[in-house]
Structure formats: C-alpha cells, structure tokens
Amino acid sequence: MSTPAPEERPPSPGEPSSPLRAGARYFCTVGRGLEPFLTREVRARLSATEVEYLSGKVFFTTDSGITMLKELKSAERLFLLLKRQPPLIISSGSKGKIFNEIQRLVTGDPMCWIRAISIWKHLLELEEKLPPEVSKLSKRKTEGNENIITKKLKIEQTLTMPGDTECQLEKQKNDKIEELKDLTTENHGEKEVEHHLGKFTFRVSCRCSGTIAKTFTTEEVGRVIGIALIKQFGWKADLRNPSLEIFIHLNDIYSVVGIPVFRLPLASRAYIKMAGLRSTIAWTMASLAEIKVGAVVLDPMCGLGTILLEAAKEWPNAYFLGADVSDSQLLAACDNLKFADLMDTIELLKFSVTELPLLSESVDVIVSDVPFGKKFKLGKDIKSILHEMERVLCVGGTIVLLLSEGLHRYLQDYKESNTIWTSSKDNTNEFKSVEFVNAEEKNGIQENVSSSFQEHRHDCLSRRPLFGTLVQMECHKVSLGRTGAFISKYKKIHASGLQQPS
C-alpha cells in the first residue's frame, strides 16, 4: 500500500475527502522518443495506473499530490485531462457546423468541468502550502512557449458569430444552461456549481495539426472555443495573467482538452540558471547510465553541465566529474553549479576528451552529449574520443552518448566495415572484430550472400563490440526540436586489449 503524499493527509471524521483520493486523470506532453521513459517514470514515481502513450503524450491516473507531480523529470508539461475523444471529422460542410463540433469539446459535458476545476483548485491550495523554495517554479510568470490564440477575444465578447452559427450558439447556450441547472440541482445544488465554476479569467492555447490544420487556423479554432466558454460560463478573457488556461490539441489521432497544472513547464528546472542541453534529454541519459552509490561519473564534454546537474540532483550519492576544453563553457557550468548548490558534488576540470588525465579503468559511468552541428566537425575524431572513453572506463561500466544522426550512422558503418565474416566448420555464420581490414582482405570477402545471412549479420552486428570492448545495449531515436539524434548506451564487457590506432 502506498503512503499518502505529505500534503495528502487522511481526512478527519466528517471532513470531505480530497478530490485526488479517487485518482485524477492527467496527461503530459513529452519529446518524441521519450514516451517510453516517461511511461516508466509515472509508474515508478506516482504509482500511476491506466498508463498509455501516443506520439508526444502520455496519459495516466494517479492520486499523488503536488510535490510528487513536480518531480517528473522526462515530461515537458503536465495537464489535468478534461476531455479526450476521437479526432474531429472534417467534411465539406459549412464552417458553422464544424465550429459547433469544436465547441462541444468544451461545452458538451459541464460535469467534467466541475470535477476538473475542483481538482485544479485543490492542487493550487496544496501548492500555496508548500515551502517557498519548492513552489518557486510555478509562481514565476509564464513564458510564451505556445501559440496563444485569443488576441481578439476580449473585443469579440460582445460580438456575434456570422450566419447560422449565431443562432446555433444562442440555442446551444440556452440548452446548456438549462442542462447545467438540471444537473446541478439534482446532484450538487446551484451553490456548489457556482463555487466550482466561478467567474474565472482565462486564455486558450491551441495546437492544430493534420487535416484540421489544413482547414482552420489555430486563431480560428481558439476564437470559437473562447467565445463558447464566455457564453457558457460567463468567464472573461485575459491574455497576460489569467487565472485559468485551457489547452486544446486537435489532430488526426485525437482531440484533447486539458488544464495546465503548473504555469511553467516541468522541463524548466528551478535549479538550472543557464540551460544547455534540454533538461528532459539530460535526465533521460542519466537514467540510462545505471548510476549507483559511490560511482565515479564523468562527462568529458560537459559544456554547461546540464547532464551532470540532472544526474547529481537525482543520484546525489555519487562522485561527479566534468571536463571541457572551453573556458567560457566551464565558467558558465561553474555558475550553474553554484546556482544549484552542487559545488561540493561536481568537480570541473579543463582538459581534452582525447587526452584524459585519468587512470585506465578508473571511471564507472561516462555520460555525454557529443557536440555536433555547424560549429563542430568531429568526423574521424569520434574514434579517438571513443577509444579514450573506453580506456578510462572500468569493466562492466556504462557509456551513454547523445549522437547526431550523422555520427550514429558513421559509427554503425565503422563497426560493420571493421568486421570480418567467416564460415565455421559446422556451417554456422560467425565473425570476428578487428581494428583494420586492408584492401586485399576486403576484396576477398564474398559479396553474394543470402538474405537470411544478411539478417543474421545485422542482428549480430548490433550486439558486437565497438573498438573491441564496448557493446551497444540500447539505442533510442529522440527529437531535439528541428533535428533528431540518438541516445546510445554501451557496456564495457572486458579489459581493453587493443591499441589505439595512430
């Protein structure tokens, strides 16, 4: 049986139970490729149930309180789920009919608003009771990450929709008011509904993709939804400092409506002064590294130190070492460590990743974002970098690297080109890995092989050592926004016995 979160004390006799006790339904937005990691995280941290994910989102149910919800590390933003349903069917009919379908997303079920607002208010009350240093993140002003589509909403509060939509809206308003009165009189009473659905100020954040994005702009969709909320509940639009934000995402897979639990994204860490690598990627890499108590963890290309910060916050009982050749990067990393109060946990040094002043097999974990982009042309230097990492890593140790698509492809090609294939006496296919294959040896390899042999060869190559001792254990393609990358995890299976090529 899980213990209640600190802020979720058992109710006193006669006291109404917390709305969280029955379990609230949430969803998180997440970077592409990180959905499986967040799925595991919500199960482990929040004892979440009914966990499922679609591209870019993870849905789950939990009764965890505000403190535990803040601890999610691989999520971008957290929302209370108000409604999720199949995608809207966009036909060639009039815009008015389609707009009505969009409006039903937010006005079709007043009872879901009553429950969602009740939980939302409860979470806000709990947050106000937290110590200042814990609640600091959500009390900052919201940074404009999303497309706010209610620019003209205040003016249009007194305007009507054109054509037949005006009559439909008016009729819908009257019908829903009567429906709401009936429901609340029967189940809750008018005073309780007034309490839950009070006079909020709000704004709408809208995201559209797929078919609907080809038919309507986000501004059009947001405007229609905003007007529906104003007419249904009497709320007022406020772009700068609303008391409530409504998030809507429409695409060809689902239609989702939610309420952000925190003003700032979970990915905006309160303990990071200057962001480098995306914090969710950094935490995911550290989570793959199997950091144990007393382990020596090295980032030989630490930059601003984001990976080390995430690792040290989550696994504080290890020793962390960061290195870089850039004075400016090290100075910025030092500022980050001071801001996060981790100067005693992480040590920074200036040296090159190709000449590490460390004893062989002296490091338990290496985790690093290998630089890439226009400024960095590593090319064949990646071989020297990996050879040096292999040297200082102890047997059984782990390396986790973030690689560009080009570097990932280069390493895969390098591993394959340095593998000689032979046929054993029992006619099974086997291979051996070598450092170099000269032209004569390459020309002697038979090229005409069966498809089954090729498949077996590909499967085996994915498990073969890189540079003799490093075996790839996992590889995950992730999104960095406009570009993609790979998180690759390696294990050192035995002591280094190969010499680094000159």
N, C-alpha and C positions, 0 to 999 in steps of 0.2 A: 504494500500500500504506500503510495507516495505521500510525503508530508506536505502540508499546505505551505505555500509561499509565505514569507514573513508578513506581508501585508494582508494576506487572506486568513485572518483569524476565524476560528469557529464562531458562528453566531450565538448570541445569548438567547436564553429561552424567551420565546415570543418575538424575537427580532427577525425581520425578514432576511432570508438568505441572500448571499451575494449573487448577482446575475451571472457571475463567472462559474459558479459551482456546477451548473448543468453543462458547462463546456460551451465556449464560444467558437464560432466558425471564422477563421481568418484565411487570408492568402498573402503571400509575399511575392514581390517581383524579384527576379534573380537574373544574373547574367547568363547568357546562353552557354550551356556546357556545365554550369554549376548546379543544375537542378537536382542531380542525384546526391550531391554533397549536402545541400540544404534539406533534402528529404531525410537523410540520416541524422542531420543535426536537430531538426524539430522533434524527431522521435527520441533522441538521446537527452536533449536539454529539457524539453517540455512534456515528455511522455505523451506526445500528440497521437491522436487516433484519426482514422479516416484520412490518411495522408495520401495525396495523389499529386502528380505534377503534369503539366503541359508545358510546351515550349515557353520559357520565360516566366512561369508562375508555378508556385507550389501552394496547394490548398491543404488545410488541416484543421482539426478541432482540438482545443486544449482548455483546461481550466486554470492554467498558470497565470500568475499575477504579473504586474507591470515590470517588476525587477527582472524576472526571468525572460520576459519578452524582449527586454532591452539587450539581452545577452546574445541574441542571434548574430552570428558573425559572417555568414555567407550570403545573407539576404540584402537586397538593396533597400526596399521599403516594406513596411508592414501595414496591412489594411484589415479592418473588420469587414467581413463579407456581408454585403447587404442583399445581393441577388446575383445568381449565376444561372444562365439559361442558354439554350442553343442559339446559334447566330441568327440575326435578323435576315429574313428573306427579302432581298431587294428585287422587286419586279419593275415592270414598265408602267406601273400605275401612277397615280398622282402623288406629288410630294406630300400633300396633306395626309394621305392615308399612311404613308411610310413614317411621317413625323409622329403620327398617333401611336404607331407601334413603338417608336423610340421612347415616347413619353410614358408608355405603360411600364417601361423598365423601372421607373422611379415612383410612379403614382398608382400602379396596379395593385399593390398589396400594402396598405397602411400598417398592418400588424408587424411586418418585417421591420418597418421604421421604428416602431415602438420598442421592440426588443433591441435593435442595434443602437439606438440613441441611449437606452438605459445602460447597456454595457459600456458604451463610449463615455458616458458621464461618470460611471463608476471608475473606469480606468484613469480619467482625469483627476478624480478625487484622490485616488491612491497615489498618483504621481505628485500631487501637491504635498503629500505627507512624507515624501522621500527626502533624504538629506540633500542640501543644495548641490553637492558635487555629483550626485547620482542623477538628478533631474536637470542638470545644466544643459544637456544636449537638446532636449525637446523644447526648452524655453527660449532658444535663440530664434531670431527671425528666419522665416523660411527663405531658402534660396530658390530662385526660379529655375528649376530643372525641367519643368513640364510646360506644355503648351496651355496657357490659361485662355479660355475661350469665352469669357463673359465680359469683354470690353464694353459692349454696348448694352449690357443687361439692365443697368440702372435706368437708362433712358427708356428702355422698352417695357419697363414695368407697367407703364400707363398706356402702352400701345397695344393694338390687337394684331393677330396674325391675319394675313390676307386670305381672301376667298373662303372656301368652305371650312378651312381649318379653324376660323374664329368660332363658328357655330359649334364645331365639334369640341373645341376646347371648353367652351362655356357649358355645353351639355355634360362633358366629362367632369368638369369642376363640380357642378351641382350634384351629379350622380355620386361622385366620390365623397363629397361632404356628407350626403345622406348615408352612404355606406359606412363611413367612418363613425358617424353618430350612432348608427345601429350597433356596430361592433363594440364601440367603447361603452355604450350604455349597458350592453349585455355582459361584457367581460371585465371591464376596468372602471367604468364610470368616467364622466366627462372631465372631472378634475384631474384624474391621473393622466389622461391623454394630454391635457393642457400642460401638465408638468413635463412629460416626456417630449412632446412636440411643441416646444415653446417658440418664442419669437427669435429664431437664430438669424445671424448674418452668415452668408455662405458664398462660396465661389465654386465653379465647376472646372475640373481638369479633365480634359478629354483626349483620348488617343484612338485613332481610327486607322485600320489597315485592311488590305484585301478589297473585296468588292465594294463595301460601303464607302471606302476612301475614294473610290473612283466616281462615286455618285454624289457624295456630300463632303464639304469641308468640315474640319473639326469645329470651326466657328459656327457653322450652321447647326450642327448637332448640339453643341453646348448651349447655343441660344435657345433652341427649342426645349431642352431639358431645364434650363434655368427658368424660363417662363412658366413651365409646368409646375415647378417647385414653388414659385412665387404664388401662383393661383391656387395650388392645392393646400399649402400650409401657411401662407401669408409671410414667408421669410423674405429677407431683404438681401440684395447682392452687395458684397463688399470685397473688392479685389485685393486690397492691401492687408487688411488684418481681420479676416473673417473668423468667426467662432467655430465654423464647421466647413470642411472641404469635402466635396463629393468627387470621387474619381470614377471615371467611366472608360472602359476599353471595349471597343467593338471591332471584331474581325470575322474571318470566315470559320473560326472554330468555336467561339463562344461570345457571349455578351456578359460583361462583368461590371457590377456596381459595388463600390466599397468606400469606406471612410478611413483615411489615414489615421493610424493610432498616434503617431508622433509627427511633429511639424517637420523635422529634418529626417532625411533618410538614415536608416541604420548604418549604412556604409560610410556616413560622415562621422568618423570617430572623434569623440571629445578629447582623446589623449594624443591626437596627431596634429601638430602645429602646421606642418607643411607636407602635403600629400605628394607621394611619388607614384609608385605602382598602386593600382586600385586595391583598396583595403580588403575587399572580398576575395580577390585573387591571391593576395599575400597570405591571408588566413588559410585559404584552401591549400596552398602549397605547404604551409607549416603543418597543417593537419595530416597531410600525407607522409610527413617526414618521420613519424613514429618517435617523437622526442620523449625521452624518459628522464627520470630524476637523475641529476648528476651528469647528464650527457654534455659533451662539448659540441656546440652548434656553430658552424661557420657559414657566413655569407661573404665570399671573396670578391664580390662585385656589388657592394651593399647600396650604393647610391645614397638616397635619403634615409635608408634604414627601415623602410616600411615593413619588409618581411620580418626583420628581427624584432621590431616593435610588436607586431601581431603575435609572434611566437612567444616573446617574453611575457606578454600580458596573459596569455592562455596557459603557458607552461613555465611558470616562474622559477622552478627548482632545477634549472639547467644553467650552464655557463655559455654565454653568447659572445661571439667574436665577429666583428665586421671589418671589412677592408675595402679600400678603393684607392685608385691612383690619383683621383681628382681632389685637390684641396677644397674647392668650393663645395663639392658633394659631401665631403667629410664634415665641413663646418656646418652645413645645413642638417646633416644627420645628428651632429652633436646638439644642435638646438632642439631637434625633435626629442632626443633622449632626455634633455633637461626638462622639457615641457611635460614629458610623460613620467618623469621621476624614475628613470631607469638607468641613470649613470652608473650605479653600482652593480647593475645586472649585465649590461652590454659594454664591451670594450671595443674601441675603434682604433685601427692602425692604418698607416699608409704603406701599401705595398702592392705589387702587381700579381694578378691571378696566375700568371705563368711562372712566377718565381716566389712561391710562398715560403716564408722563413719559418716553416713548421717541420717537425719531425715526421718521418713516414709513419703512417697508421696511427696518428695522434688525434684524429677528429672522428666523432661518432656520426655526425649528420652534416651534410652540406646542402644548403637550400639557397637558390639564387635566380634572379632574373637576368638572363644573359642579354646584354644590350643589343638592340637591333634597331633598324631604321636608317635614314639617310646619313645620320652622323656616325654610325658605327658600321664598318665594313670588316667583319671578322674573317669571313672566308675560311681559309685553311687554318687560321689561328685557333679555331674551335677544337682542333685535335690536340694542340699543345695545352689548351685550357683543361680539357677533359683528362689528359694524361697527368697533369699536376694535381687535379682533384682526386684522381684515382690513387695517386701516390700517398697523399696525406690521410686518406680515408681508411679507417680500420676495417678489418674483415668483418662482414656482417653489417657494416654501416650502410647508410642510405644517402642517396643524392636525389634531390628534387629540383628540376630546372624548368624555367619558362623559356621556351624556344619559339622563335618566329617560324612561320611555315617554311621559309627557305632553309633555315638551319636544321629544322626537323627533317626535311627531305634530304639535305646534304648528309646528315648522319646515317639515315637509312640507306642511302646509296653507298656510303663509305663502308658500312658494315657488310653490305652484300658484296661489294667489289673485293673485299679482303677475306672472302670465304671460299675455300677450295672444296669442290664437291667430288667425292669418290664413291665407288660401289664396293661394299664389303662382300665376303665370300658367301654369306647367307642371303645375298641379293637384296638386302635392306639398304635404304638410302641413308648415308651418314655424311658428315662434313667435319672439317677442322678449320679453325680460325687462325689466320697468320697475319703478320704485320704487313708484308708486302707480297705482291704477286707480279712477277715480271711479265713482259710482253709474250715471251715464248710459252710460259706456263698458262697464261690466259688463252692463247690461241689453241692450246691443247685441250681445253675443256669442251666437251661435247655440247653443242647448242641445241640440237634437236632432241628435246626431252618431252615426255608425255605430260598432259595437263595435270594428272594426279600427282606426278612427281613435282610439278611446279607448285601445286597447292601445299604439298608436304614441305617443300623447300621454304615457302613463305611463312608457314606456321613455325617451322624450326628457327628461321632467321629472327623472328620476333622474340625468341627466347635465348638467342645466342649472345655470348658476352661481347661487349663493346670494348675494344682495346684489351682483350684478354680476361678481365676480371669483372666487368660491370655488366650485369644482366638487367634488361629493361623489365620491370614488374608491371607498370601501368602506364597508360598514355591517354590523356584526355584533351580533346579539342575544345577550346574555350574562346569566347568573344572578348575582345578588348575595345569594343566600340566599332570603329570603322575597319579594324583589322582583326584577323584571327591569329591564334597562337596555340601551342601545345604545352601542357604540363606533363613532363615525363619523369617517371620515378625509376631509379636504378638501385640495385643492390650489389655490393662487392662480395663475390662468392668465395674468393680465396686470395692469398697474398699475391702482391704484384711480382711478376717474374719476368716481365718484358721490358726491354729498354726503350726509352723514348726515342723516336727517330730524330736524326739530326736535321 
